[in-house]
Amino acid sequence: MRVLIVDDEPAARRRLHTMLQELDVEVAGEAANGLEAIDLVAANRPDVLLLDIAMPEVDGFDVIRHLGDPKPLVIFQTAYDEHALKAFNHAALDYVVKPVALDRLRQALERARTRLEADRAATLNQEVLSRIQAVLPTSGKVRRPRLLVREGSGRVLMPFREILRFVADDGSVAAIARGRSWATDYTLAELEERTAGGFVRANRAELVNLDHVTRFEPESDGSAGLVLSDRTRVRVSRRRAADVRRLLEE
């Protein structure tokens, strides 16, 4: 069984590495951030990801979202109170609370070994992620200033301030920035939540960056138009026009 350690704290990575060696488990590598973790999983194909949840820019949930298939089994490591995370037992493979205890890590790894023996292709799907995120206190969420977007076979971090709008089309959502379209792995509803206060839903298919709106043009039928900094005109539906105008005037 090969385990990849993901934690943004060097001391935590060293401690986990030592513990894995004590448990006679092969370390497939160490990642200091989410982007590095995504690349190392693709390159090393570990069986298990020992994954920190709270990391800057790209957290543990984003890492899972951007992994290709087949995904490794995931053991989350977290500083949240154990009682708030009991739902993890039926959502993720397992979790360990920081500071990680050797016996608890051994138990989690045994569960992983059992699962691997039963099904090498075990994966975590979007329903699992949603259930895990649902048990986290909302006050603990951190608004991040950048978003992972796809570029060829890789991914880059795009600052939200550079994104003019998000456009949904045929089941996928693209970010419009730097004069081109960038593919994302998110739904428009998920992006609306992540960008709350900075972007506004103009219609069913478009989410617009308020900082890039240069004109608001009301129409006689109750709808409106938004002119963006790149001179693109976005239609605002009648049911959303009043809310959009209010946000622009705040």
Buried (B, 14 or more C-beta within 10 A) or exposed (E): BBBBBBBBEEEBBEBBBEBBEEBEBEBBBBBBBBBBBBBBBEEEEBBBBBBBBBBEBBBBBBBBBBBEEEBBBBBBBBEBEEEEBEBBEEBBBBBBBBEBEEEBBEEBBEBBBEBBEEEEEBBBEEEBBEBBEEEBEEEEEEEBEBBBBBEEEEBEBBEBEBBBBBBBEEEEBBBBBEEEEBEBBBBBEEBBEBBEEBBBBBBEBBBBBBEBBEEBEEEEEEBBBBBBEEEBEBBBBEEBBEEBBEBEEE
